[in-house]
Amino acid sequence: MSKYESEISRRRTFAIISHPDAGKTTLTEKFLLYGGAIAQAGVVKGKKNSRAATSDWMEIEKQRGISVTSSVMQFQYEGFCINILDTPGHQDFSEDTYRTLMAADSAVMVIDAAKGVEAQTRKLFKVCVMRDIPIFTFINKMDREARDPFELCEEIEKELGIDTYAVNWPIGCGKEFKGVYDRNKREIIHFTSNGGARQATAVEVGLDDPELDGLIGPAFRTQLQDDIELLDGASCDFDMERVRHGKLSPVFFGSALTNFGVEPFLEDFLRMTTPPLPRQAGEVIVDSMDDEFSAFVFKIQANMNKAHRDRIAFMRVVSGRFDADREVYHVQGGKKIKLSRPQQLMAAEREIIEEAYAGDIIGVFDPGIFSIGDTLCAPGKKFRFDPIPTFAPEHFRRVRPLDTMKRKQFLKGMEQIAQEGAIQIFKTPYTGMEEVIVGVVGTLQFDVLEYRLKNEYGVELYMEGLPYEYLRWIENDTGEPIKEEQLILGTDVKLVEDYKGNQLLLFASQWSIHWVQDKNKDLTLTEFGGARDSQG
């Protein structure tokens, strides 16, 4: 195997998903701890003096203890090069999570052992199923009182419609959480607490070892033997092919806070996951081992560095090798470009790189030319990766700057945040941008918008709620903009355009969508705008 092939083969790129507060960011931290990327893990919500988690870099995230944006981290572990995409757990940011999952080859689903499957877990899980990607389950917080592990596995199967296979099994919970039983090795891994900031000390013993009673006590030993018998008799067989297609989820138990079970999970996970997967580009399938470089933009983030006021486009390298000084072809822009200052990231920390391989996530300086879903490839190639759909917003507000003298900063901030995909902005056709209509998937995004405009651009906002709940893109083959007088619209419908010039209709109810369709037989409306935008 050539160096090029071995570099790609050792890469693993995955996203971590969960309901808020299930411990996703803490688990991310612990992976970095075991990979030697950080010396001591910071707890997200902990003692007064503990610092914020490495992967939460935006100020509002540190204040609220939640992840608002997806962050990207790379580290090495036992010969593997691992790219972790940590996603926002809060449902108001599920669109960002969806885009991030487009860049991942597998997902780790973190579930709270006391709460089981929660609302946001269901929503994110559906996205994984749409992508046909492997889902690994980490049942977290076993250091607290937890539900029965059989009950938890059954709930995952019933609620999410996926079979489960317990790779390890917990011994006790809460203060009595002793460790896990590894079903493959048929060994008990007993953990000793060390406060959770450093790697856990583990002792491996066999089921028949006379020392076992001393480590876990005779009651837990009897309970474990009964559980193993039940597991071996009742659970479905482990089938790697079903795992690869998201039909069977390997389940692991542990505690990210105390590090119990984190390293065994990481080792098994890396053994089971695949190197970078191919991606669809229309009729073409682009394989990760192809010699020619290709990548797609899945995220844009402005002002990661306050001192520089810069904008970073995050790209997933799909095939080949990227070299810092090589020209690439930007398909949507229709021209060759050099990617400026390519970086790999550890949340807000960054490092300039000279090369990257398929599976890697790189950030490049964006002077305002990239959009989410853009394809970059070797000059001479002209394919486009399948588009990333734009979700229709469900909440709308009219927004303008309180200080009219700050119009320029207002427009710059609104446009930059809209290009990141966190909000969608619209205006009334044939008018200026003195005020804009902002659409979001979740209302918490309005808080983030207000916070960022004030802190990054020095603009205070006036926001006014609007009665609209639905948005539809107008499909138009003529290329000529439709004028409002050409349409029959009700009083609860508004014609707007986005900053790319696409025309849309805002509706107050589902009923009014049907009414407008009925009165305008030639009008074609669509729920997703991504496919159309990316043909441009």
Secondary structure, DSSP 4 states (H G I P E B T S, - for coil): --HHHHHHHTEEEEEEEESTTSSHHHHHHHHHHHTTS-SSPPPSS-STTPPPPTT--SHHHHHHTS--S-EEEEEEETTEEEEEEE---SGGGHHHHHHHHHT-SEEEEEEETTTBS-HHHHHHHHHHHHHT--EEEEEE-TTS----HHHHHHHHHHHH--EEEESEEEE--GGG--EEEETTTTEEEEEE---SSSPPEEEEEETT-TTHHHHH-HHHHHHHHHHHHHHHHHSPPP-HHHHHTTSEEEEEE-BTTTTBTHHHHHHHHHHHS-SPPPEEETTEEE-TT-SS-EEEEEEEEE-SSTTTT-EEEEEEEEESEEETT-EEEETTTTEEEEPPS-EEEETTEEEE-SEEETT-EEEEE-SS---TT-EEE-TT----PPPPPPPPPSEEEEEEESSGGGHHHHHHHHHHHHHTTSSEEEE-TTS-SSSEEEEESSTHHHHHHHHHHHHHH---EEEEE-S--EEEEEE-SS-SPPPGGGS---TTEEEEEETTS-EEEEES-HHHHHHHHHH-TT-EEES--HHHHTT-
